[in-house]
Amino acid sequence: MRSFSELGIENKSQPFAGDKIKMAKILNVPIIVLAYKVEDSKYPKNRSGKCLTLQIELNGTKYIVFTGSDILISTIQQIPPEDLPFTTTIIKNGECYNFS
């Protein structure tokens, strides 16, 4: 019987590392966005039904942030993977989040 490593299957998605951090703790603070993924939300409360997972770095520590912000989702999907990582600040404008 062959082992999994002999099958030559490559895992294309890398898990995000770090503890979960709430969006409120990173608002108006410079962060580095290392990676992101957009998936169907388990709890669809937004118009798109999607969830954005951000792998960020704050003060040298990696964190994971989850959000259903349709504005952040549509904005980050315009960023090509080769432009990662990038620095930004997430701001709250009324009830909406934006990159600045």
Z-matrix of the N, CA and C atoms (Angstrom, degrees):
N
C 1 1.448
C 2 1.531 1 107.76
N 3 1.356 2 116.38 1 137.13
C 4 1.458 3 121.86 2 -178.98
C 5 1.530 4 110.69 3 -83.62
N 6 1.315 5 115.39 4 150.74
C 7 1.460 6 119.81 5 175.60
C 8 1.527 7 108.90 6 -88.70
N 9 1.313 8 115.64 7 163.69
C 10 1.458 9 120.88 8 -179.47
C 11 1.530 10 111.23 9 -58.10
N 12 1.312 11 117.45 10 -41.54
C 13 1.468 12 120.78 11 -178.28
C 14 1.525 13 112.32 12 -62.33
N 15 1.316 14 117.83 13 -25.98
C 16 1.466 15 121.58 14 178.94
C 17 1.526 16 112.44 15 -78.79
N 18 1.311 17 118.46 16 -13.25
C 19 1.465 18 121.60 17 -178.29
C 20 1.523 19 112.79 18 -76.00
N 21 1.329 20 117.17 19 -17.65
C 22 1.467 21 120.24 20 177.61
C 23 1.515 22 113.79 21 73.35
N 24 1.325 23 117.73 22 24.68
C 25 1.457 24 121.55 23 179.65
C 26 1.519 25 108.09 24 -90.45
N 27 1.344 26 114.88 25 130.10
C 28 1.449 27 120.22 26 -177.97
C 29 1.519 28 109.59 27 -105.36
N 30 1.332 29 116.60 28 130.88
C 31 1.454 30 121.22 29 176.47
C 32 1.520 31 108.12 30 -78.63
N 33 1.329 32 117.18 31 112.86
C 34 1.461 33 120.96 32 -174.86
C 35 1.516 34 113.24 33 -84.37
N 36 1.309 35 118.43 34 -23.98
C 37 1.463 36 119.65 35 179.42
C 38 1.519 37 109.90 36 -103.37
N 39 1.305 38 114.92 37 128.39
C 40 1.453 39 121.02 38 179.33
C 41 1.519 40 108.89 39 -96.44
N 42 1.310 41 118.60 40 135.75
C 43 1.456 42 120.11 41 178.19
C 44 1.524 43 110.06 42 -68.86
N 45 1.312 44 115.74 43 148.63
C 46 1.454 45 120.68 44 177.82
C 47 1.521 46 109.04 45 -81.20
N 48 1.322 47 116.06 46 140.96
C 49 1.459 48 121.60 47 -179.53
C 50 1.521 49 109.80 48 -104.12
N 51 1.314 50 115.66 49 150.00
C 52 1.449 51 120.71 50 174.98
C 53 1.509 52 112.59 51 118.58
N 54 1.315 53 114.01 52 165.47
C 55 1.459 54 120.72 53 177.91
C 56 1.523 55 110.16 54 -81.79
N 57 1.313 56 115.83 55 153.66
C 58 1.459 57 121.66 56 176.01
C 59 1.526 58 108.38 57 -71.70
N 60 1.339 59 115.60 58 138.31
C 61 1.458 60 121.24 59 176.83
C 62 1.523 61 107.93 60 -130.84
N 63 1.306 62 116.55 61 143.44
C 64 1.465 63 120.67 62 -179.39
C 65 1.520 64 110.28 63 -78.01
N 66 1.324 65 114.85 64 148.01
C 67 1.461 66 121.20 65 -179.91
C 68 1.528 67 111.17 66 -56.75
N 69 1.307 68 117.57 67 -38.09
C 70 1.470 69 121.43 68 -178.74
C 71 1.526 70 112.42 69 -59.04
N 72 1.322 71 117.64 70 -28.11
C 73 1.467 72 121.39 71 -178.05
C 74 1.524 73 113.10 72 -80.04
N 75 1.333 74 117.02 73 -14.44
C 76 1.467 75 118.83 74 -178.81
C 77 1.525 76 112.69 75 -114.46
N 78 1.326 77 117.91 76 2.46
C 79 1.461 78 120.15 77 178.55
C 80 1.521 79 110.69 78 -64.14
N 81 1.326 80 115.89 79 138.88
C 82 1.465 81 123.80 80 175.77
C 83 1.526 82 113.07 81 61.48
N 84 1.331 83 116.52 82 23.99
C 85 1.464 84 122.49 83 179.12
C 86 1.531 85 107.84 84 -123.83
N 87 1.337 86 119.00 85 132.02
C 88 1.464 87 119.65 86 177.61
C 89 1.532 88 111.19 87 -62.43
N 90 1.332 89 115.53 88 131.08
C 91 1.463 90 122.16 89 178.50
C 92 1.523 91 108.74 90 -131.58
N 93 1.321 92 115.34 91 165.38
C 94 1.464 93 121.83 92 172.66
C 95 1.522 94 106.50 93 -112.85
N 96 1.332 95 116.55 94 123.50
C 97 1.465 96 121.13 95 175.39
C 98 1.519 97 106.89 96 -89.64
N 99 1.330 98 115.60 97 115.19
C 100 1.459 99 121.72 98 -177.15
C 101 1.525 100 112.42 99 -90.38
N 102 1.338 101 116.55 100 -37.83
C 103 1.464 102 121.91 101 -177.83
C 104 1.521 103 108.14 102 -162.15
N 105 1.322 104 115.06 103 164.44
C 106 1.462 105 119.74 104 176.48
C 107 1.519 106 109.86 105 -152.28
N 108 1.320 107 114.95 106 160.76
C 109 1.456 108 120.34 107 169.89
C 110 1.528 109 107.74 108 -148.28
N 111 1.309 110 114.98 109 147.62
C 112 1.462 111 122.40 110 178.55
C 113 1.521 112 107.06 111 -119.64
N 114 1.320 113 115.64 112 124.84
C 115 1.467 114 121.40 113 -178.41
C 116 1.518 115 109.44 114 -135.61
N 117 1.329 116 115.45 115 167.23
C 118 1.457 117 119.77 116 172.97
C 119 1.521 118 108.44 117 -62.78
N 120 1.321 119 116.17 118 137.26
C 121 1.454 120 121.06 119 -178.19
C 122 1.522 121 111.06 120 -79.25
N 123 1.315 122 116.07 121 143.06
C 124 1.463 123 120.74 122 173.59
C 125 1.518 124 110.24 123 -74.70
N 126 1.340 125 116.31 124 -23.70
C 127 1.459 126 122.92 125 -178.21
C 128 1.525 127 108.86 126 -129.21
N 129 1.329 128 118.32 127 71.29
C 130 1.472 129 120.44 128 -173.62
C 131 1.529 130 112.29 129 -66.02
N 132 1.321 131 114.99 130 108.01
C 133 1.461 132 121.16 131 177.51
C 134 1.522 133 111.25 132 -115.75
N 135 1.327 134 116.49 133 -10.19
C 136 1.452 135 120.98 134 -178.10
C 137 1.528 136 110.44 135 -103.30
N 138 1.298 137 115.48 136 172.87
C 139 1.468 138 121.17 137 -177.02
C 140 1.523 139 112.56 138 -63.81
N 141 1.328 140 116.98 139 -39.43
C 142 1.463 141 120.36 140 -175.59
C 143 1.531 142 113.16 141 -79.37
N 144 1.333 143 117.20 142 -22.32
C 145 1.463 144 119.98 143 -175.57
C 146 1.520 145 112.62 144 73.80
N 147 1.327 146 116.54 145 15.86
C 148 1.467 147 122.27 146 -177.26
C 149 1.526 148 111.35 147 -107.23
N 150 1.336 149 114.86 148 162.28
C 151 1.456 150 122.51 149 175.71
C 152 1.527 151 108.05 150 -129.03
N 153 1.312 152 116.04 151 133.68
C 154 1.454 153 122.44 152 177.22
C 155 1.527 154 108.76 153 -101.47
N 156 1.315 155 115.88 154 127.72
C 157 1.457 156 121.96 155 173.73
C 158 1.522 157 107.11 156 -111.01
N 159 1.320 158 115.93 157 122.17
C 160 1.458 159 121.57 158 178.65
C 161 1.519 160 109.46 159 -109.10
N 162 1.312 161 116.50 160 132.99
C 163 1.466 162 122.76 161 169.16
C 164 1.516 163 104.56 162 -97.87
N 165 1.338 164 117.46 163 113.41
C 166 1.459 165 120.61 164 -175.78
C 167 1.521 166 110.42 165 -122.49
N 168 1.321 167 113.73 166 165.82
C 169 1.454 168 120.86 167 171.99
C 170 1.522 169 107.25 168 -125.21
N 171 1.319 170 115.26 169 130.12
C 172 1.458 171 122.55 170 179.15
C 173 1.521 172 107.66 171 -132.35
N 174 1.324 173 116.46 172 119.28
C 175 1.465 174 121.66 173 -179.46
C 176 1.529 175 112.36 174 52.85
N 177 1.329 176 116.98 175 40.82
C 178 1.457 177 122.03 176 176.71
C 179 1.514 178 115.78 177 81.14
N 180 1.338 179 117.90 178 2.59
C 181 1.457 180 122.15 179 -179.50
C 182 1.524 181 109.78 180 -115.80
N 183 1.341 182 116.08 181 137.61
C 184 1.462 183 120.92 182 179.12
C 185 1.522 184 110.46 183 -85.68
N 186 1.339 185 114.58 184 139.43
C 187 1.461 186 122.54 185 177.73
C 188 1.518 187 109.61 186 -137.12
N 189 1.328 188 114.97 187 165.59
C 190 1.458 189 122.44 188 174.79
C 191 1.518 190 107.94 189 -121.20
N 192 1.335 191 116.23 190 132.22
C 193 1.457 192 122.54 191 179.36
C 194 1.524 193 108.40 192 -122.48
N 195 1.321 194 116.56 193 133.86
C 196 1.455 195 122.38 194 175.90
C 197 1.526 196 108.79 195 -111.89
N 198 1.326 197 116.95 196 138.44
C 199 1.455 198 120.67 197 176.25
C 200 1.525 199 110.41 198 -152.77
N 201 1.302 200 115.16 199 152.10
C 202 1.456 201 121.54 200 174.68
C 203 1.513 202 111.34 201 -106.12
N 204 1.332 203 117.34 202 15.29
C 205 1.459 204 121.76 203 -177.87
C 206 1.531 205 110.61 204 -63.01
N 207 1.334 206 115.72 205 112.53
C 208 1.468 207 119.79 206 179.49
C 209 1.521 208 111.71 207 -62.77
N 210 1.339 209 117.69 208 -32.53
C 211 1.467 210 120.53 209 179.35
C 212 1.527 211 110.24 210 -67.48
N 213 1.330 212 117.60 211 -46.56
C 214 1.467 213 119.47 212 178.12
C 215 1.523 214 111.20 213 -63.95
N 216 1.334 215 116.44 214 -39.74
C 217 1.469 216 120.42 215 179.64
C 218 1.521 217 110.81 216 -61.36
N 219 1.323 218 117.03 217 -50.80
C 220 1.471 219 119.51 218 -177.31
C 221 1.532 220 111.50 219 -67.37
N 222 1.316 221 117.35 220 -33.37
C 223 1.463 222 120.52 221 179.49
C 224 1.519 223 111.62 222 -69.70
N 225 1.322 224 116.89 223 -48.27
C 226 1.474 225 119.57 224 -174.92
C 227 1.530 226 111.64 225 -69.86
N 228 1.327 227 118.01 226 -26.48
C 229 1.463 228 119.98 227 178.30
C 230 1.526 229 112.13 228 -68.03
N 231 1.320 230 117.48 229 -13.69
C 232 1.468 231 121.75 230 177.66
C 233 1.533 232 111.81 231 -85.61
N 234 1.334 233 116.88 232 -7.49
C 235 1.461 234 121.13 233 -177.45
C 236 1.534 235 109.32 234 -92.03
N 237 1.325 236 117.31 235 119.12
C 238 1.463 237 119.86 236 178.43
C 239 1.529 238 111.10 237 -65.90
N 240 1.328 239 117.77 238 145.89
C 241 1.473 240 121.32 239 179.95
C 242 1.524 241 113.85 240 -54.41
N 243 1.333 242 117.70 241 -31.38
C 244 1.462 243 119.63 242 -179.05
C 245 1.535 244 112.72 243 -71.42
N 246 1.350 245 117.70 244 -12.43
C 247 1.462 246 121.11 245 177.51
C 248 1.532 247 112.67 246 -89.70
N 249 1.332 248 117.04 247 3.63
C 250 1.459 249 121.43 248 176.24
C 251 1.515 250 108.96 249 -91.02
N 252 1.291 251 120.13 250 147.23
C 253 1.456 252 128.22 251 -4.99
C 254 1.528 253 111.43 252 -78.94
N 255 1.342 254 115.46 253 165.20
C 256 1.458 255 121.30 254 175.33
C 257 1.527 256 109.03 255 -145.03
N 258 1.330 257 115.48 256 157.80
C 259 1.455 258 120.19 257 178.15
C 260 1.526 259 109.11 258 -98.10
N 261 1.320 260 115.29 259 147.92
C 262 1.457 261 120.93 260 179.46
C 263 1.518 262 109.20 261 -162.41
N 264 1.295 263 114.84 262 171.92
C 265 1.456 264 122.72 263 170.92
C 266 1.524 265 106.08 264 -129.67
N 267 1.316 266 116.86 265 132.04
C 268 1.466 267 120.39 266 176.58
C 269 1.521 268 107.04 267 -94.07
N 270 1.328 269 115.19 268 125.60
C 271 1.456 270 120.90 269 179.71
C 272 1.515 271 109.73 270 -117.22
N 273 1.310 272 115.58 271 154.60
C 274 1.460 273 121.15 272 177.58
C 275 1.514 274 107.67 273 -105.63
N 276 1.312 275 115.45 274 123.79
C 277 1.459 276 122.11 275 179.61
C 278 1.525 277 106.89 276 -118.45
N 279 1.313 278 117.29 277 97.38
C 280 1.459 279 120.92 278 -172.89
C 281 1.510 280 108.65 279 69.97
N 282 1.325 281 116.84 280 -119.38
C 283 1.465 282 121.99 281 177.62
C 284 1.527 283 112.00 282 -99.92
N 285 1.332 284 117.29 283 3.62
C 286 1.462 285 121.87 284 -174.48
C 287 1.517 286 111.79 285 -108.54
N 288 1.330 287 116.22 286 148.54
C 289 1.470 288 122.28 287 173.27
C 290 1.514 289 108.83 288 -102.49
N 291 1.336 290 115.84 289 144.36
C 292 1.463 291 122.10 290 177.66
C 293 1.511 292 109.13 291 -139.62
N 294 1.349 293 115.98 292 149.52
C 295 1.459 294 121.22 293 168.43
C 296 1.524 295 107.95 294 -81.08
N 297 1.316 296 116.76 295 145.96
C 298 1.479 297 118.16 296 175.15
C 299 1.522 298 108.86 297 -133.72
